[in-house]
């Protein structure tokens, strides 16, 4: 079945619906396809190749063959291809953002924002390609010298989520390609088309066939296809962004082959706001952080832990700003809060609100499904719950929906304990004018990333990753992200006469 596109592109050929393997568009061996659904209307608008585990060997073979040459390409050439890729993506970012709106539901302005954020990775890793260096030093034993070199690990696999479909591809592929690895990307079933467009532009930028491959698949086929990729002996590195539950499965798949693995998993992120905080500054930062992509970001705030002296005032200001949000289709002018991306997200939001209210929380804004302009999309009102307690599901699980939950605290010690009372440790935030307290919170909050008087700590130059059950390994940052795709080889030499 062929669907009529609900939008137009400046460059229509960027919209490709087949797998991209070895520099060619190919169909699945089964010939099957799956639908891509617009979250703002609940209507399909494209059909994409539905790969299964049986399509994995040929894709890995293409990437493995390409690696034999790509690993020898000079860092300068890899950097030039990355810069050219960056340039082409910038040239076509409006088209890519348009596709993203209809895949994810996020407002167009947010999609453009993701494009700009995403491009920081291609630019950064183009520079990193030429900053890969080994070492030379004199060891303890006499007449010896030790050298180390870094070499690309081999074929890498990226299992990426739907909430930031361009950023997650470029953050992973940028580092892998800079290191000299080839890559297979399995995009989320909700967002395959942006990934396919990026691969097309990579080839146009000069990357050889097979260096970047895309295997779209349906929700039903995702578990078996992902496992096949993880277990293929030719795959040497896997990077996954997604839930903690699935991350543990991925780790198990990779353990048999002792593969290098980076896991960026779920978060239950707290924001601690003290009485002495810049109230307006904190509100501005946290409003943007909380409602971006309808609360569907791993580093968004689940729990607002506010000191009692400003608790009521903070909630009133937060409520007033939240009430200004305009809920609607991402392509509609004026929309500032789009739908959640999947129908499961609406069901989950309803269940979380019901659970919190049943355990004593007060609902002060939102709390139910909505259908702007009669839409059948996956819309949920921006929701504020106050006077929360630790027994609620919101307190111990990742929300991934437009719910802001507020908790009251009295002392710094109590706040830190509440913030750390979660098995996850991706990001935490703190707002205070007390410099000594800032340093204590940096030391004491249990998270891989700490935002101090800021609501956004993610940048290409900053290491990104969590602790505890939020995963391990880092993406972004100087040296460390590219090193995740490399192995260090040590050479020890005996030198006469030294």
C-alpha angles and dihedrals in degrees: 000000000000121000128207111243114243090213142033129234132212086226109031095183090071088076103083122165103190129084117271111224128157091353094304137099110242138174126234115268088245092051090227127141138192134214127254110217128211104229089206094061106015088233128127117241105171142025119220133191110274108216123194136191090280089066093056101081094058092047092049090046090055092049092045093050092048090050093062089069102025092059088064096049111114119255090240092057092047089050092050091052090049091051090049090049089050090052094050093048090051090050092054101031094118091057092046091048091051092053089047093054091057093044100046105019094232117143116267092246089056091047090054088048090054090050092054091047091047093052090058086071098054090047094047097046092047086064093042091058089072095042095066107119141164129210141245123200146151114255129212095266117078125249093024138111128191125211128184127197130185120225132182111264097223135247112013128198124208119199103192134189131232101239096077102014098168098037093050093050094048095043091054101034093042091060095041095049092045089054093051098255126132118227144211114201121203103194123201115272088244095056114032099128099066090052092050091051091051091052091052090053091047090059090048088052090060106264109145121249113280096025093104119026131176125208111185117193141171126259090256094053097040098090096050095041092048091049091050090053092048094048098045107113092220091061109088103174135036127188120189134183116188145076125347090238093057092039090062090053091050091050089053092050091051096044095077091061095035088232123180106259137189118192122190102181142170128316138206093192122193128205113204114202118189129204091252095053123121094259098199093043092050092047092052093049096044097044089057093044097046101046100038108123090357092295093305100131124108091226096046118118116265097171126040106199106192129182114245096243092068100019098110095038092049093051092049092052092044091049092049092052093044091052088062092065115113113217116209149106112320092238094054116101112247096026111137099167120042131190125285110262101243135033087238087067092061092047090050093049091053092049093049093051092048091049094049095048091047088057097051106276119138121230109219101165137020119337104163147069118278135194111206111204090357093297122165092212129122099272127159126177118251100261134205122195120185137190091033124177135206094257095071124099090237088062095060107024137060109259105199092185137085099284125126114193122196129207129183125226137178109196137032091242091054092047094052091048091051093046093050094044094105134085088232128080112179105124138349131186133206133186121197139124092222106105094197090051090051090058093046091051091048088055099039107039110094105226138105092236127035122194109205111196087338134091099206121056098159119111137142092249094050124080109249123204146091144242134225110024092344089086140249139268127052136256123199123014135096116308097335100079095049090044088062086070097046141069124219116229120198124210120192118196132193110215120192119224099023 
